Structure formats: C-alpha cells, structure tokens
Amino acid sequence: MPSLSSLRTLQRRACAVRSSPSCRRYASHGSGPHYNEPTGYLFGEKPLPPGQKRKKEAWENVWYVGMYGTMGLAAVLLYYKPDTSIKSWALEEAKARMEARGEKP
C-alpha cells in the first residue's frame, strides 16, 4: 500500500499536468471564492466624516435589550438560587439529629 505522502505527490503531479476544474479545491466547494473580501475596516464599516453620528440599525436595540436583559436576569436568578450543596444539607441534618438526641449543637 503506498504511503499518504506518495499519494499526495501523485495527485499534485496529475493536477499540474492537466489544469482541469476537478483538480482545483476550494473550501466553499464551489468554482471560486464566494466571500466578501476584507476591507480593513472594523465590521466592514467605513469611518464617518468628523461631526457625523453613526445611525443604528433596527436590530441593534433589540440585541442590546435581549443580551443585557438576559445577563441581568441570570444575575438575579443566581443570587437567589437555593443552596443545594451536600455540605449545607449535612450540617442541617447533623444539627437536627443532635437536637433529637438532646445534645447541644
């Protein structure tokens, strides 16, 4: 059985001889790059001239309310979460058993 490196070498030679589309390999599995070329700007937005404000898109406020509202709700729920650790249960159980026997806790 031929090694993997020798198979790759054979494939490269075959593709070098015939430049057919079957030898070309793209990540998108298409016939060429289908992506937005990088512009060098953050999020693809060109900087505005001085003195102008950026106009928000319609979805941005919904995203802010949803994201930060969910984080706030999670913080409140975590703060009031009941204590379900084994240590606190064992401490309460030990105190209850000691009081049942008449010992001082």
ABEGO torsion letter per residue (X at the ends): XBBAAAAAAAAAAAAAABBBAAABBBAAGBAEBBBBBBAGBBGGBBBBBBGBBBBBBAAAAAAAAAAAAAAAAAAAAAAABBBABAAAAAAAAAAAAAAAAGBBX
